[in-house]
Amino acid sequence: MLIPNLSVTKRLELLKKLENSHHSKIAELREYPRETISIPVELSNNGYTFRCFTQNISYGGAFIQTDFSFYINQKINLTFSYPKIDKDLTFISKVVRVEPQGIGVKFDELLHNI
């Protein structure tokens, strides 16, 4: 059956199924599961520091809410300060996704514990 021949209700059902399928495929492609959590983080690059919050985080990376401009493959330092962590953690990271709400980063290396 061709999509133009479907009723509006059937088109909406098909769209919803495709959206759900798309989101589950993205989750399957991730190496590590994501945890939705807001953690304060400082992004440092070229002498500039920005204070932001994570939207979600995993063992391999995070999505950070920010209005600041970044680009794919940009290297940044991320420092996490969280009351439940004894010491701040600083990672060398790489921007792997840029969206209007923020950036997705991949942790490349634990730089040091402060």
C-alpha positions in Angstrom: 0.0 0.0 0.0 1.3 3.4 -0.9 1.6 6.1 1.8 -0.5 8.7 -0.1 -3.4 6.2 -0.1 -3.4 5.9 3.7 -5.8 7.8 5.8 -4.5 10.6 8.0 -4.9 8.3 11.1 -2.9 5.5 9.5 -0.2 8.0 8.4 0.1 9.3 12.0 0.3 5.7 13.3 3.1 4.9 10.7 5.0 8.0 11.6 4.9 7.2 15.3 6.1 3.6 14.6 9.0 5.0 12.6 9.9 7.5 15.3 9.9 4.8 18.0 12.0 2.5 15.7 14.5 5.3 15.0 15.0 6.1 18.7 15.5 2.4 19.6 18.0 2.0 16.8 20.0 4.9 18.1 20.0 3.4 21.6 21.2 0.1 20.2 24.1 1.8 18.4 25.4 3.3 21.6 28.3 1.5 23.2 27.2 2.3 26.8 23.7 3.0 28.2 22.9 6.6 29.1 21.6 7.8 32.5 19.5 10.9 32.6 21.1 13.2 35.2 21.9 16.9 35.6 25.5 17.3 36.8 27.4 20.6 36.9 30.3 20.6 34.4 32.9 23.2 33.3 33.8 23.2 29.6 37.3 24.6 29.0 38.8 25.4 25.6 41.4 28.0 24.4 41.4 29.8 27.8 37.6 30.1 28.0 35.5 28.3 30.6 31.8 27.7 30.4 29.6 26.4 33.2 26.9 24.1 32.1 24.9 21.0 33.1 24.7 17.5 31.7 21.4 16.2 30.3 22.6 12.6 30.3 25.8 10.7 30.8 27.3 7.3 30.2 30.7 5.6 30.7 31.8 6.9 27.3 30.4 10.3 27.0 27.7 12.9 27.8 25.2 15.3 26.4 25.7 18.8 27.8 23.1 21.5 27.7 24.8 24.7 26.4 24.0 27.8 24.2 27.7 28.3 23.5 29.0 27.5 20.0 31.1 24.3 19.5 31.9 22.2 16.4 32.3 18.5 15.6 35.7 17.0 16.6 36.6 20.1 18.8 38.7 19.0 21.8 37.5 20.4 25.1 38.3 19.7 28.8 35.4 18.8 31.0 35.5 19.1 34.7 32.8 17.5 36.8 32.1 18.8 40.3 29.5 16.7 42.1 28.8 16.6 45.8 28.9 12.8 45.8 32.4 12.7 44.2 35.3 13.4 46.6 37.5 15.0 43.9 36.7 16.9 40.7 37.2 14.8 37.5 38.7 16.3 34.4 38.4 14.6 31.0 39.9 15.5 27.6 36.8 15.1 25.4 35.8 15.5 21.8 32.6 17.0 20.5 30.8 14.3 18.5 27.3 15.9 18.1 26.1 19.5 17.9 22.4 20.3 18.4 20.5 23.5 19.3 20.0 22.3 22.9 23.7 21.4 23.4 26.6 19.1 22.5 27.3 15.4 22.7 30.9 14.6 23.8 33.0 11.5 23.9 35.4 11.1 26.8 38.9 10.5 25.4 41.1 10.5 28.4 40.9 11.1 32.2 43.2 14.1 32.5 43.6 14.2 36.3 41.7 14.2 39.5 41.9 17.6 41.3 
